[in-house]
Amino acid sequence: MEKLENELTGKIALVTGGTKGIGKAIADRLLEAGANVIVIARNHPGDENLKHHFISADLTISSETDKLVKEISEKFGTIDILVNNMGGSNSPSGGFAVLSDEDWERDLQLNLQSSVRIDRAILPQMVAKKSGVIVHISSITGALPVYESLGAYAVAKGALNNYSKSLSKEFTPQGIRVAAVSPGMVRTDTMDNYLQSLSDTMGITVEQATQNLMSSLGGVPMGRMALPEEIAELVGFLVSPRASYITGVNYIIDGGANPSV
Amino acid sequence: MDKQTEQLNGKIALVTGGTKGIGKAIANKLSSAGATVIVTARKPSEEKSEHHFIAADLTNSDDIVKLTRQLSNEFGTPDILINNVGGTSSPAGGFQMLSDEDWNKDIELNLLASIRLDKAIIPQMLEKKSGAVIHISSLNGKIPLYQSNFSYGVMKSALNAYSKTLANEVAKNGIRVNTVSPGMVRTTAMETFLKGFAESIGKTVEEAAQQIMDGLGGVPLNRLAEPEEIANMVAFLVSDDAGYITGANMLVDGGTYPAV
């Protein structure tokens, strides 16, 4: 078996939303495997020792994407690995009726269309080289909807799963692997802040808030949330030559939370 | 973090059906990752092998008792259990061709052999509160084919359900249980089959392979998997890198499965 620490040497990887949480862990993991890593986010993480190349952009604004990809290509060359990690939601909890048109539009922009646009801008380079790997970071909610909160987010992730499969069917014959990863609950800084606020508003401990949140998914057999690094390991595997026969999949990494076979 | 080749150093791994095909590739991969590997099969391989070998017919419960005893005496508790044994010799031709004996044989080899061995090994893992169990299933478990492999596909589907159920039960005890579902794999058995099929239809082996891939609805990657490509997934899943993955069924099929 080859040394894993060198398995992405010479590869250029782009990670969207790569300055914090899962995206940061993925960027770090790909760097560790030898890739040249470019991260995109709206704001610089403020880390002066950042080993990734940082590019500021808001990918929910359609006019920024083409300009951005052109800039990246001129500076770094063709992208070998694209990790569409950006996503999220600010939509209110409370079910269907509280979601406005703006909530739906924002969640779809952030979780679906921003990926579609960046894929569209980068795929021609990959097709020309007849190689490349694209990963879409989805969510367990794409297959396991929770209506009380994250209604629109889950729908957008469900759409992303369908889109990722469709893209894999079209581009796998041209040498490009496309896969989705669906994490369950992940202990990011954002999650920690959310748990803290739940704990404050409900007068319970952070541990109880964590248990409540896991119960809302129907329980997590493993009894804990994932670490961002655990998601990054799966992505690191998928983009490596070790996954050369893997395309069109949606890998669930959820501590057993998805209840179906 | 230190990414090293020897990420399974000190681990004891048992691979059933480990003398050829996918099982052999898995045994080799776990061994090169640093694990002590014990393979079982009915008969030892004629080739020279670096792995420890224990003869066992896993459709025979006496053999499982003997296997478990020999494992404990000579190696200790397995950290990693790969239920790879499986297959079918049932006739093609659809539902009416399958006798009770065909069904029973396929049930024994593809489902009950794994269940019996899990029952023998998992109590030891529970004591240690750690372990990784893999069930090698098949794309057939999700894409039924009635013309051939009818009962085999049904059993692999049952294995998927069994593996998920087991994962739910033992997750809290530190044991991860996962399934790997390969598509078409270029094993020696597959090559022999393709050669026979090619001769019977008067075509080349490559044309025969293409015909079978087309019969699955097409394989986007347009080739069969190498056994090593399945072994790579297994090695990842049993390593600590996959510490949050349990109850999953990982397709390794070049995109063959058509649905989302």
Contacts between the chains, C-beta under 8 A, distances in Angstrom:
chain1	res1	chain2	res2	distance
A	1	B	5	5.3
A	1	B	29	6.7
A	1	B	32	4.7
A	1	B	33	5.9
A	1	B	235	7.6
A	2	B	5	7.5
A	3	B	3	7.6
A	3	B	4	7.4
A	3	B	5	5.6
A	4	B	3	4.2
A	4	B	4	7.2
A	4	B	5	6.8
A	4	B	7	7.9
A	5	B	2	8.0
A	5	B	3	4.3
A	5	B	4	7.5
A	32	B	1	6.7
A	32	B	3	6.2
A	33	B	3	6.9
A	161	B	260	5.3
A	162	B	260	4.9
A	165	B	259	7.7
A	165	B	260	4.8
A	168	B	220	6.6
A	168	B	255	5.4
A	169	B	220	5.6
A	169	B	255	6.6
A	169	B	258	8.0
A	172	B	220	3.6
A	172	B	221	5.5
A	172	B	254	7.3
A	172	B	255	4.8
A	173	B	220	5.7
A	173	B	221	7.7
A	173	B	222	6.1
A	184	B	244	7.7
A	221	B	167	6.7
A	221	B	168	5.0
A	221	B	171	3.5
A	221	B	172	6.5
A	221	B	246	6.7
A	221	B	247	6.5
A	222	B	171	4.7
A	222	B	172	7.3
A	222	B	244	6.9
A	222	B	246	6.0
A	223	B	171	7.2
A	223	B	172	5.5
A	226	B	244	4.3
A	227	B	244	7.4
A	229	B	1	7.8
A	230	B	242	8.0
A	230	B	243	5.6
A	230	B	244	4.1
A	231	B	244	7.6
A	233	B	241	4.1
A	233	B	242	6.9
A	233	B	243	8.0
A	234	B	241	7.9
A	234	B	242	7.1
A	234	B	245	7.1
A	236	B	241	7.9
A	237	B	236	5.0
A	237	B	241	7.0
A	242	B	232	4.1
A	242	B	233	7.9
A	242	B	236	6.9
A	243	B	232	7.0
A	243	B	233	7.5
A	244	B	229	5.8
A	244	B	232	8.0
A	245	B	183	7.7
A	245	B	221	6.6
A	245	B	225	4.4
A	245	B	226	7.4
A	245	B	229	3.9
A	245	B	230	7.7
A	245	B	252	5.5
A	245	B	253	7.5
A	245	B	254	5.3
A	246	B	229	7.9
A	246	B	233	7.3
A	246	B	251	7.8
A	246	B	252	5.6
A	246	B	254	7.9
A	247	B	220	6.4
A	247	B	221	6.0
A	247	B	254	6.2
A	247	B	255	4.4
A	248	B	220	6.3
A	248	B	251	8.0
A	248	B	253	7.7
A	248	B	254	7.9
A	248	B	255	3.5
A	248	B	256	7.9
A	248	B	257	6.9
A	249	B	250	7.3
A	249	B	251	5.1
A	249	B	252	7.9
A	249	B	253	7.9
A	249	B	257	7.9
A	250	B	260	7.1
A	251	B	248	6.9
A	251	B	250	6.2
A	252	B	248	5.3
A	253	B	244	5.5
A	253	B	245	5.2
A	253	B	248	7.2
A	254	B	244	7.5
A	254	B	247	7.8
A	254	B	248	7.9
A	255	B	171	6.9
A	255	B	244	5.4
A	255	B	246	6.2
A	255	B	247	8.0
A	256	B	167	5.5
A	256	B	168	6.0
A	256	B	171	4.9
A	256	B	246	4.6
A	256	B	247	3.7
A	258	B	247	7.2
A	260	B	164	8.0
A	261	B	160	5.4
A	261	B	161	4.8
A	261	B	164	4.8
A	261	B	249	7.4
